[in-house]
Amino acid sequence: MKKSLSIFTLLLLMAATVQAQEKKPDWMRWHYLSEEEMYDTSRGMNFVETDPPTGEPRFVAEFEPMQGVMIRYPLGIPTSLVAQLSNNCMVYCIVSSGYQNQAQSSFQGAGVNMSNVTFVNAQTDSYWVRDYGPWYIFEDRNPAIVDNIYNRPRPNDDNISGVFANFWQIPMYGMNLQHTGGNMMEDGRGHGVSDDLVFQENNNNEANVREKMRDYLGIDPYHVTIDPQGDYIAHVDCWGKYLAPDKILIAQLPQSNPRYQYYEEVAEYFENTNCCWGYPYRVYRVQEPGGYTLAPYTNSLILNKTVYVPMGTNNTYNQDAIAVYQEAMPGYEIVGVNGGSAGWENTDALHCRTRGVMDFNMLFVDHRDVLHGEQEWQESIPVVSKFIAYSGANLKQDSLLVYYSIDGGTYQVAHMTATGNPDEYVGYITGYQGGSEIDYYVFGADESGHRYTQPVFADLDPHHFTMEAHQPAGELVITPDTLWFEHNGDEQAFTIENQTNTVVQINAITEEGGYLLPDTPNLPYNLQIGESISVGFLFSFPLKTNRASDDYVSSLIKVQTSVGEKFVTAMISKQGMVNFVYQNEMYFDDPTLVIESSFFNKSVFVPTIRVLSIAEKDTDYLNIETNPTPPFDLEFDGDEAFMFVSLKDFAKGYVQTSIEIETDYGIFEIAVHINEDILSVNEISAKAKLYPNPTTGQFTVEGANVAKVEVYNLVGQKVHEAEGKTISIDAAEWNKGIYLVNIIEQSGAVVTKKLVVR
């Protein structure tokens, strides 16, 4: 009985201790206040409320690309750390004009890279720039700042958002909430976390808080938890931290600690709550000894590919904390940082005294529909992602990729093509079996040099899913899965092999871009078991697009079959899309005729075509004059060149020759047709006339001694026959081309003339 009573008494004392901590005076929440500030209830003296952004806001996460980091001088961090930060990115140091020389001297003495330091002159009240610094967002594709009422009576600090909005010359929106940066973490995909201090400081109007967080920052859902630490500060960064959209770090205390159960309650909440990618958060725990032993491990700074972790006073716990970060963030450099003369506290460390500045020109890879768990069987799995280049640069079409590994094998690459939705692309994972374990990640790059992956850990910690068990019936195999076309006129082919256990009907093979001419079997085509067929495509660019200039333009070839759809990517070089506009045929019906011809560069993707030479090919029948004289350049949609062609004296007979225009993008040929009527001295030809020649429809054969006319095509088939001295024939329905006209005289003599039907 005494033992039971003793335990009961102990529990009461523990509860009383916790309750006493939670009933500290209201001023104890305010982060290291002076005695005067403790009783000053004024907040937001210069705050101006505005309407929320009209565009879609995206609150950028700390683990996304950062152009710089904000600090304040006099410092709350060691100058040795400033030196490290200056070798990572730009350091934006807020300093009053009276302190700038001192700051500069101090930094130079510590070996700071001064080319990566920008001083921003402003008055401040404290060095907790995390709490009062600007909240950076993208409004659609443009950077902006969201300001709130800083929950401290420090007017200079509260003005800093406006200082940086003016510094960057970007919009600032006033969100009428009391809040603080130390009590806010976000995943960059619309999820956010704070503890319930945010409700307490805003009249416990939960609906109003959630509405404003959604409208100004795009935060929905907003996870508001208890404060497990139970200390005066009530800041989420003192006990938790987003490490990735699906990873959260939460401190853990010994079971003997009276706050243990509260930390476990928060951890359990996230272990049972879905992240933005549709599955429960992966919760990592960092051990803290509790009590007054210094262990501020969640109060770290993620800056690009480095994590700066504040060190405590127990080396064993320090090393364990670094190991947890290394496990959770593979590929990152984890740096332990001592507090220096300013020192760290469990409620105030490195994160509180710094704030990242998002990269205004980052490339954002936004693959929302992450594949996870077991997937229903499909012949191929689509991976859909948005790529947003905030720099405004073009995406590199040949560098939008899905990397995937099947059952631990070598990573393969699938090129992604546009879906037709804004910024959206799709690539296909293929070649797996039922029960396969598949790892994958998405990669993108733009013309400004920005690159990004999702997940950011790439192959060190990729997305993962399992394909459901499937009785293999074989598959339809297409190789290769990507065709590369470098020049107009290129021919490429892929092979379709039926490795299934049934006959597969191929119903249609289409190409979306209109750049390629197919050479396919007659469809529908029944592909027998084990049979292979080749499908070819000719690159024949008709200038039917006005896309931005990329190294390659991608197009999707779709193969529709009785066992589903298959896809082949066509990557088409923009340099192959030369549209050289010229007259590709000439007809001479008169020996005195001079034909004037012009040509242009109409290639959207090729700004300049250089004409190297213009000459008759293999024969010497033509006089050719050009203006200008080669070599010369033709600029896109601007310059025009001319060619004047006439006949020389030459022997009798029908002649067909050609002119070659040689350019730095290939040779273009003009066919030249010379009517034999102006060349022949045959007596019958002189008496018998055939006109007009060439013809687009009606033509006439006329002569005093003509008895009969027979017309043959070039494969020897008679297409017309008529008698008389004057014979009119309608060729309007004939195929275009060259025909042989036999003119038979009454004496039986025969002369053959060539007729061109256009």
C-alpha positions in Angstrom: 0.0 0.0 0.0 2.8 2.4 0.8 4.5 1.6 -2.5 1.3 2.4 -4.4 0.8 5.6 -2.5 4.4 6.6 -3.2 4.0 6.1 -7.0 0.7 8.0 -6.9 2.3 10.9 -5.0 5.1 10.9 -7.5 2.7 11.1 -10.4 0.9 14.0 -8.8 4.1 15.9 -8.3 5.1 15.3 -11.9 1.7 16.5 -13.1 1.9 19.6 -10.8 5.3 20.4 -12.2 4.0 20.2 -15.8 1.0 22.3 -14.9 3.1 24.9 -13.2 5.3 25.1 -16.3 2.2 25.6 -18.5 0.8 28.4 -16.2 3.8 30.7 -16.5 2.9 34.3 -17.0 1.9 35.4 -20.5 5.1 37.4 -20.9 7.2 34.3 -20.5 6.2 33.3 -24.1 8.1 36.2 -25.5 11.6 35.1 -26.7 14.2 36.7 -24.3 12.4 39.9 -23.5 13.8 42.8 -21.6 12.0 43.7 -18.4 10.5 46.7 -20.1 9.2 44.5 -23.0 7.6 42.1 -20.6 4.8 44.5 -19.9 4.6 46.1 -23.4 1.6 44.6 -25.2 1.9 46.7 -28.4 2.3 44.7 -31.5 2.5 45.6 -35.2 2.7 49.3 -34.8 3.6 49.8 -38.5 1.8 46.7 -39.9 -0.4 47.3 -43.0 -2.9 44.7 -43.9 -3.4 44.0 -47.6 -5.6 41.7 -49.7 -4.0 38.3 -50.2 -2.1 37.5 -53.4 -4.3 37.2 -56.5 -2.1 34.6 -58.0 -1.5 31.1 -56.5 0.9 31.4 -53.5 3.6 28.8 -52.8 5.5 29.0 -49.5 9.0 27.7 -50.2 10.5 25.1 -47.9 13.8 25.5 -46.2 15.3 22.5 -48.0 14.6 24.0 -51.4 17.4 25.9 -53.3 18.5 29.0 -51.5 20.3 32.0 -53.1 21.4 33.2 -49.6 21.0 33.4 -45.9 20.0 36.4 -43.7 21.8 37.2 -40.5 21.9 40.3 -38.3 24.9 42.2 -36.9 25.8 42.4 -34.0 25.8 38.6 -34.4 24.0 35.8 -32.6 26.3 33.3 -34.4 30.0 32.8 -34.5 32.0 34.7 -37.1 33.6 31.3 -38.1 30.1 30.2 -39.1 29.6 33.3 -41.2 32.8 32.3 -43.0 31.3 28.8 -43.7 28.0 30.3 -44.9 29.7 32.7 -47.2 31.3 29.8 -49.1 27.8 28.2 -49.5 25.8 31.2 -50.8 25.3 34.9 -50.4 25.1 36.3 -46.9 22.7 39.1 -46.4 23.7 40.9 -43.2 21.2 43.3 -41.7 23.3 46.0 -40.0 22.8 49.7 -39.0 25.0 52.1 -40.9 26.9 52.9 -37.7 27.9 49.2 -37.3 28.8 48.3 -40.9 32.5 49.1 -40.7 32.8 47.1 -37.5 30.9 44.2 -39.1 33.1 44.3 -42.2 36.3 44.3 -40.2 35.1 41.4 -38.0 34.1 39.4 -41.1 37.4 40.0 -42.9 39.3 39.0 -39.8 37.4 35.7 -39.6 38.1 34.8 -43.3 34.6 35.5 -44.6 34.3 35.5 -48.4 33.4 39.2 -48.7 32.4 38.8 -52.4 29.5 36.8 -51.0 28.4 39.3 -48.4 25.8 42.0 -49.0 25.1 44.5 -46.2 21.5 45.7 -45.9 21.3 48.8 -43.7 18.4 48.8 -41.3 17.8 49.3 -37.5 16.9 46.1 -35.6 16.1 45.3 -32.0 17.4 41.7 -31.8 19.3 39.0 -33.8 16.4 36.6 -34.0 16.0 37.1 -37.8 14.2 33.8 -38.1 11.3 35.1 -36.1 10.9 38.6 -37.7 12.4 38.1 -41.1 10.3 38.0 -44.3 8.3 34.9 -45.4 9.3 34.4 -49.0 6.7 33.0 -51.4 6.2 32.6 -55.1 3.0 34.2 -56.4 2.5 32.1 -59.5 6.0 32.5 -61.0 7.0 35.7 -59.3 8.8 36.2 -55.9 6.9 38.1 -53.2 7.0 38.5 -49.4 4.3 37.9 -46.8 4.4 40.0 -43.7 2.6 39.3 -40.4 2.4 41.0 -37.0 5.6 40.0 -35.2 4.6 38.7 -31.8 7.1 40.8 -30.0 6.9 44.6 -29.1 10.0 45.3 -31.3 9.1 47.8 -34.0 12.5 47.8 -35.8 12.5 44.0 -36.1 8.8 44.1 -37.3 9.8 46.5 -40.1 12.4 44.1 -41.7 10.0 42.5 -44.1 9.3 45.9 -45.6 13.0 46.6 -45.8 13.6 43.5 -47.8 10.5 44.0 -50.0 12.1 47.3 -51.0 15.6 45.8 -51.3 14.3 43.2 -53.8 11.7 45.4 -55.3 9.1 42.7 -55.0 5.5 42.8 -53.7 4.7 42.5 -50.0 1.4 41.2 -48.7 0.2 42.0 -45.1 -1.4 39.0 -43.4 -3.2 40.1 -40.3 -2.1 37.4 -37.9 0.3 37.5 -35.0 2.9 34.9 -35.8 6.6 34.2 -35.6 9.0 32.4 -38.0 10.3 30.0 -35.3 6.8 28.6 -35.0 6.4 27.9 -38.7 7.7 25.1 -40.9 6.5 24.3 -44.4 7.1 21.6 -47.0 6.9 23.7 -50.2 3.9 21.8 -51.4 1.2 23.4 -49.3 1.6 21.6 -46.0 2.6 23.5 -42.9 3.2 22.9 -39.2 3.0 25.1 -36.1 2.1 24.5 -32.5 -1.1 25.9 -30.9 0.6 29.2 -29.9 -0.6 30.5 -33.2 -4.2 30.0 -32.1 -3.6 31.5 -28.6 -2.0 34.6 -30.1 -5.0 35.2 -32.4 -7.9 35.1 -30.0 -8.3 31.3 -30.5 -10.0 32.0 -33.8 -8.9 28.8 -35.5 -11.0 29.3 -38.6 -9.5 32.8 -39.2 -6.0 31.5 -38.8 -6.5 28.6 -41.2 -8.2 30.9 -43.8 -5.4 33.4 -43.8 -2.6 30.8 -43.9 -4.3 29.3 -47.0 -5.0 32.6 -48.8 -1.7 34.3 -48.2 0.7 31.4 -48.1 -1.1 28.5 -49.8 -0.9 26.4 -46.6 -3.6 23.8 -46.5 -3.6 21.4 -44.7 -2.1 23.3 -41.7 -1.0 20.9 -38.9 -1.3 22.6 -35.6 -0.1 20.5 -32.7 0.4 20.8 -29.0 3.8 22.3 -27.8 5.5 19.2 -26.4 8.3 21.2 -25.0 6.0 23.1 -22.7 8.5 25.9 -22.4 7.9 29.7 -22.6 9.0 29.9 -26.2 6.5 27.5 -27.8 8.3 27.4 -31.1 8.1 24.4 -33.4 11.8 24.7 -34.3 12.7 23.9 -30.7 11.4 20.3 -31.1 10.7 19.5 -34.8 11.9 20.2 -38.4 10.9 19.3 -41.9 13.8 17.6 -43.7 11.9 16.8 -46.9 8.2 16.8 -48.0 7.8 13.4 -46.5 10.4 13.6 -43.6 10.0 15.2 -40.2 12.6 15.2 -37.4 11.2 15.2 -33.9 13.1 15.3 -30.6 12.8 12.4 -28.2 13.3 12.5 -24.4 14.0 9.7 -22.0 10.9 8.0 -20.7 11.7 9.3 -17.2 11.2 12.9 -18.4 7.8 14.3 -17.5 7.5 15.8 -21.1 8.2 12.4 -22.7 4.5 11.6 -23.4 3.9 14.9 -25.2 6.8 14.4 -27.6 5.5 10.9 -28.3 2.0 12.3 -28.9 3.3 14.7 -31.6 5.5 12.0 -33.2 2.5 9.6 -33.3 0.4 12.3 -34.9 2.8 12.6 -37.9 3.4 8.8 -38.1 -0.3 8.5 -38.8 -0.8 11.6 -41.0 -0.2 11.6 -44.7 2.4 13.8 -46.2 1.8 15.7 -49.5 2.8 12.6 -51.5 0.0 10.5 -50.1 1.6 8.3 -47.5 2.4 8.8 -43.7 5.3 11.0 -42.8 8.7 9.3 -42.2 9.4 10.4 -38.7 13.0 10.6 -37.5 13.9 10.9 -33.8 16.8 12.8 -32.4 17.6 11.9 -28.8 17.9 14.7 -26.2 18.8 14.1 -22.6 16.2 16.5 -21.2 16.7 18.8 -18.3 19.3 21.6 -18.5 21.7 19.6 -20.7 22.2 21.6 -23.9 20.9 19.6 -26.9 19.3 22.1 -29.5 19.5 19.6 -32.4 16.3 20.4 -34.2 17.2 24.1 -34.3 19.4 23.5 -37.3 19.8 25.4 -40.6 19.4 23.6 -44.0 21.2 25.6 -46.7 21.3 24.0 -50.1 23.1 20.6 -49.7 24.5 21.4 -46.2 22.9 21.0 -42.8 24.4 23.1 -40.0 23.5 21.4 -36.7 24.0 23.3 -33.4 26.0 21.1 -31.0 25.1 20.5 -27.3 27.3 19.8 -24.2 27.2 16.0 -24.4 29.4 14.7 -27.1 27.6 11.3 -27.3 24.3 13.0 -28.0 26.1 15.3 -30.5 27.4 12.4 -32.5 24.1 10.5 -32.4 22.3 13.7 -33.7 24.7 14.0 -36.6 24.1 10.3 -37.4 20.3 10.8 -37.5 20.7 13.7 -40.0 23.1 11.6 -42.1 20.5 8.8 -42.2 17.6 11.0 -43.0 19.4 13.2 -45.6 21.8 11.1 -47.6 24.1 13.1 -49.9 24.1 16.1 -47.7 27.0 17.4 -45.7 26.2 17.5 -42.0 28.2 20.1 -40.1 28.2 20.4 -36.3 28.4 24.0 -35.2 29.4 25.2 -31.7 27.7 28.3 -30.4 30.8 30.4 -29.8 30.7 33.4 -27.4 26.9 33.9 -28.0 26.2 30.3 -27.1 23.2 28.1 -27.9 20.2 27.4 -25.8 17.7 24.6 -26.0 15.1 27.2 -26.9 17.3 29.5 -29.0 20.0 28.3 -31.3 21.2 28.4 -34.9 17.9 28.2 -36.7 16.4 31.1 -34.6 19.3 33.4 -35.6 19.3 32.8 -39.4 16.8 32.7 -42.3 17.3 31.4 -45.8 16.4 33.4 -48.9 14.9 31.3 -51.6 16.4 31.2 -55.0 14.2 33.5 -57.1 15.3 31.6 -60.2 15.0 28.0 -59.0 13.7 25.1 -61.1 10.9 23.4 -59.2 10.2 19.8 -59.9 6.6 19.2 -58.7 5.8 15.5 -59.1 2.7 15.3 -56.9 1.1 11.9 -57.8 4.0 9.9 -56.3 3.9 6.2 -56.9 4.1 4.3 -53.6 2.9 1.1 -52.1 1.6 -1.7 -54.4 0.5 -0.6 -57.9 -2.2 -2.3 -60.0 -0.6 -4.1 -62.9 -0.1 -2.1 -66.1 2.1 -2.7 -69.1 3.7 0.7 -68.4 3.5 3.1 -65.5 3.1 6.9 -66.3 5.1 9.3 -64.1 3.6 12.8 -64.4 5.4 15.9 -63.2 5.3 19.7 -63.5 8.5 21.6 -64.2 8.4 25.3 -63.3 11.5 27.4 -64.3 11.0 30.5 -62.1 13.9 32.1 -64.0 11.7 32.3 -67.2 14.3 30.2 -69.1 13.2 27.5 -71.4 13.2 23.9 -70.2 15.8 21.6 -71.8 13.5 19.2 -73.5 16.1 16.4 -73.7 16.8 16.8 -69.9 13.3 16.1 -68.5 13.8 12.6 -67.3 12.5 9.7 -65.2 15.3 7.6 -63.8 14.2 4.1 -62.6 15.7 0.9 -61.2 13.9 -2.4 -61.3 14.6 -4.9 -58.5 17.9 -3.1 -57.6 19.2 -3.1 -61.1 21.0 -0.4 -63.0 19.1 2.8 -63.4 17.3 3.3 -66.8 16.1 6.6 -68.3 12.7 7.5 -69.7 12.4 10.8 -71.5 9.4 12.9 -70.6 7.1 14.6 -73.1 4.5 17.3 -72.8 1.0 16.2 -71.8 -0.7 19.3 -73.1 -1.5 20.6 -69.6 0.5 23.7 -68.5 4.1 22.8 -67.4 3.2 19.1 -67.3 5.2 16.2 -68.7 5.0 12.4 -68.6 7.5 9.6 -68.8 6.9 5.8 -68.7 8.4 3.1 -66.6 8.5 -0.2 -68.4 10.2 -3.6 -68.4 9.2 -4.8 -64.9 7.6 -8.0 -63.8 4.8 -8.8 -61.4 6.1 -8.3 -57.9 9.0 -6.1 -59.0 10.4 -3.5 -56.6 10.9 -0.2 -58.4 12.9 2.9 -57.3 12.6 6.1 -59.3 13.2 9.8 -59.2 12.4 12.7 -61.6 15.1 15.1 -63.0 14.8 18.4 -64.8 17.1 21.1 -66.2 16.5 24.5 -67.8 18.5 26.7 -70.1 19.6 28.9 -67.2 21.7 26.1 -65.8 19.3 25.2 -62.9 18.8 21.5 -62.2 16.7 19.7 -59.6 15.5 16.3 -58.7 12.5 14.9 -56.8 13.2 13.5 -54.3 16.2 15.8 -53.8 18.2 12.7 -52.6 17.8 11.1 -56.1 19.1 7.5 -56.2 20.3 7.7 -52.6 16.7 7.8 -51.3 14.3 7.6 -54.3 10.6 7.1 -54.5 9.6 3.5 -54.2 6.7 1.2 -55.2 5.9 -2.4 -55.8 4.1 -3.8 -58.8 1.4 -6.3 -57.9 1.8 -10.0 -58.5 1.1 -10.8 -62.2 1.1 -14.0 -64.2 3.3 -13.1 -67.1 1.7 -13.4 -70.5 4.8 -12.0 -72.1 4.8 -8.5 -73.4 5.0 -6.4 -76.6 8.6 -5.2 -76.7 9.5 -2.0 -78.6 13.2 -1.1 -79.1 14.6 1.4 -78.9 12.2 3.6 -76.8 13.7 6.8 -78.1 14.5 7.9 -81.7 16.9 10.8 -82.3 16.5 12.9 -85.5 19.3 15.3 -86.2 18.6 16.5 -89.7 15.6 17.0 -92.0 15.4 13.9 -94.1 16.7 11.5 -91.4 15.1 8.1 -91.2 14.9 6.2 -88.0 13.0 3.0 -87.1 12.0 0.9 -84.1 11.1 -2.7 -83.8 7.9 -4.2 -82.4 8.3 -7.8 -81.2 5.4 -9.9 -79.9 6.7 -11.7 -76.9 3.2 -12.4 -75.6 1.4 -15.7 -75.8 -1.3 -14.4 -78.2 -1.6 -12.7 -81.5 -1.5 -8.9 -81.1 -3.4 -6.6 -83.4 -1.6 -3.3 -84.1 -4.4 -0.9 -84.8 -2.7 2.5 -85.3 0.7 4.1 -85.1 0.6 7.9 -84.8 3.0 10.8 -84.1 1.7 13.8 -82.3 3.9 16.6 -83.6 3.4 16.3 -87.3 7.2 16.4 -87.9 7.6 12.8 -89.1 6.2 10.7 -92.0 5.5 7.1 -91.0 6.5 4.0 -93.0 4.3 1.5 -91.3 2.7 -1.8 -92.3 -0.9 -1.8 -93.6 -3.0 -1.4 -90.5 -4.6 -3.1 -88.7 -1.8 -5.7 -88.7 -1.9 -9.0 -86.8 1.5 -9.6 -85.2 2.0 -13.3 -84.7 3.6 -14.8 -81.5 7.3 -14.3 -81.8 7.0 -12.1 -84.9 8.9 -8.8 -85.3 8.2 -5.8 -87.6 10.0 -2.6 -88.2 8.3 0.8 -88.2 10.2 3.7 -89.8 9.7 7.4 -89.6 11.1 10.1 -92.0 11.9 13.5 -90.5 10.1 15.9 -92.9 9.6 19.2 -91.2 6.7 21.3 -92.6 7.1 24.4 -90.5 3.8 24.1 -88.6 5.0 25.2 -85.1 6.2 28.4 -83.4 7.6 26.9 -80.3 10.4 28.4 -78.3 13.9 27.4 -79.3 15.2 24.3 -77.6 18.0 22.0 -78.4 15.5 19.3 -79.2 11.7 19.2 -79.7 10.1 16.1 -78.3 7.2 14.3 -79.9 5.4 11.1 -78.8 4.8 8.2 -81.1 1.8 6.2 -80.0 1.4 2.5 -80.9 -2.2 1.4 -80.2 -2.7 -2.4 -80.0 -5.1 -5.0 -78.7 -3.0 -5.3 -75.5 -2.8 -1.6 -74.8 -0.8 1.4 -75.8 3.0 1.7 -76.1 5.0 4.8 -76.6 8.2 5.8 -78.3 9.7 9.2 -77.8 11.0 11.1 -80.9 13.7 13.7 -80.0 14.0 16.1 -83.0 16.9 18.5 -83.3 15.8 22.1 -83.8 18.7 22.4 -86.3 17.1 19.8 -88.4 14.0 22.0 -88.7 15.3 24.0 -91.6 12.6 25.4 -93.8 14.4 26.7 -96.9 11.7 28.1 -99.2 12.6 27.9 -102.9 11.1 26.9 -106.3 11.8 23.2 -106.6 11.0 22.9 -110.3 11.5 24.9 -113.5 9.9 24.4 -116.9 11.3 25.8 -120.2 8.9 25.9 -123.1 10.7 28.7 -124.9 14.4 28.8 -125.7 14.5 32.6 -125.0 12.8 32.2 -121.6 14.6 33.6 -118.5 13.2 32.2 -115.2 13.6 34.4 -112.1 13.5 32.4 -108.8 13.8 33.6 -105.2 14.4 31.8 -101.9 14.1 32.6 -98.2 15.0 31.3 -94.8 11.7 30.5 -93.0 13.2 28.3 -90.3 11.8 29.3 -86.9 14.6 27.3 -85.1 17.5 28.3 -87.4 18.2 32.0 -87.4 20.8 32.0 -90.2 21.3 29.7 -93.3 24.5 30.2 -95.2 24.3 29.6 -99.0 27.7 28.3 -100.1 27.2 27.7 -103.9 24.5 27.5 -106.6 25.4 25.4 -109.7 24.0 23.1 -112.4 24.5 19.4 -111.5 26.4 17.1 -113.9 25.3 19.0 -117.1 26.1 22.3 -118.8 22.7 23.4 -120.3 22.0 26.4 -118.2 23.1 30.0 -117.7 22.8 30.8 -113.9 23.1 34.3 -112.4 22.6 35.0 -108.7 22.0 38.1 -106.6 23.9 38.2 -104.2 26.8 36.0 -105.3 27.5 33.0 -102.9 28.6 32.6 -100.3 26.0 34.7 -98.4 23.7 34.5 -95.4 19.9 34.3 -95.3 18.5 35.6 -92.0 15.2 34.2 -90.7 12.2 35.8 -92.2 14.2 38.8 -93.5 16.6 38.3 -96.4 15.7 37.3 -99.9 18.0 36.0 -102.7 17.4 35.8 -106.4 18.5 33.4 -109.2 18.1 34.0 -113.0 18.2 30.9 -115.2 18.2 30.7 -119.1 19.1 28.1 -121.7 22.4 27.7 -123.6 22.7 26.4 -127.1 22.8 22.6 -127.1 22.1 19.5 -129.1 18.6 18.2 -130.0 16.7 15.9 -127.7 14.6 16.0 -124.5 16.7 17.2 -121.6 16.1 17.1 -117.8 18.7 18.5 -115.5 18.9 20.1 -112.1 20.4 22.9 -110.1 21.9 22.4 -106.6 21.8 25.0 -103.9 24.5 24.0 -101.3 24.0 25.4 -97.8 25.5 24.8 -94.4 22.3 22.8 -93.6 22.4 20.5 -96.7 21.9 20.6 -100.4 18.6 21.6 -102.0 17.8 20.5 -105.6 15.7 22.2 -108.3 14.5 20.0 -111.1 14.7 21.7 -114.5 12.5 20.3 -117.3 13.2 21.4 -121.0 10.4 20.8 -123.5 11.7 18.7 -126.4 9.6 20.8 -128.8 12.2 23.6 -128.5 15.2 21.1 -129.0 14.2 18.7 -131.7 14.7 19.2 -135.5 12.7 16.1 -136.4 10.6 16.9 -139.5 7.5 15.3 -138.1 8.0 17.1 -134.8 8.1 20.4 -136.8 4.8 19.6 -138.5 3.0 18.1 -135.5 2.4 20.3 -132.5 1.6 19.3 -128.9 0.5 22.2 -126.7 0.4 23.4 -124.0 3.2 21.4 -122.5 3.4 21.2 -119.5 -0.4 21.1 -119.0 -2.6 21.2 -116.0 -5.6 19.6 -117.8 -6.5 20.0 -121.5 -3.8 19.6 -124.2 -3.9 19.4 -128.0 -2.1 17.4 -130.7 -2.4 19.0 -134.2 -0.8 18.4 -137.6 -1.8 18.1 -141.3 -0.6 14.5 -141.6 -1.5 13.3 -138.1 -3.6 10.2 -138.1 -3.6 8.8 -134.6 -2.3 9.6 -131.0 -1.5 7.1 -128.3 -0.5 8.2 -124.7 1.4 5.9 -122.3 2.6 6.4 -118.7 6.2 5.6 -117.8 5.4 2.0 -116.8 4.2 1.3 -120.4 0.4 1.4 -119.8 -1.7 3.0 -122.5 -3.9 5.7 -120.8 -5.5 7.2 -123.9 -5.9 6.7 -127.7 -7.6 9.0 -130.3 -7.7 9.6 -134.1 -7.8 12.8 -136.2 -5.7 15.7 -137.4 -6.5 17.8 -134.4 -7.0 15.9 -131.2 -7.9 17.6 -127.8 -7.4 15.4 -124.7 -8.5 16.1 -121.2 -5.7 15.0 -118.7 -7.3 16.7 -115.6 -7.9 13.4 -113.9 -4.5 11.9 -114.7 -1.8 11.5 -112.1 0.8 14.2 -112.2 4.0 13.3 -113.9 5.6 12.5 -117.3 3.7 10.7 -120.1 4.9 9.5 -123.6 2.8 10.7 -126.5 3.1 8.7 -129.7 2.1 10.8 -132.8 1.4 8.5 -135.7 1.4 10.0 -139.2 -0.8 8.7 -142.1 2.3 7.3 -143.6 2.9 5.2 -140.5 5.9 7.3 -139.2 5.9 7.7 -135.5 7.4 10.4 -133.3 7.3 10.3 -129.5 7.0 13.4 -127.4 7.2 13.7 -123.6 4.2 15.4 -121.9 4.4 16.9 -118.4 1.2 16.9 -116.5 1.2 19.1 -113.4 
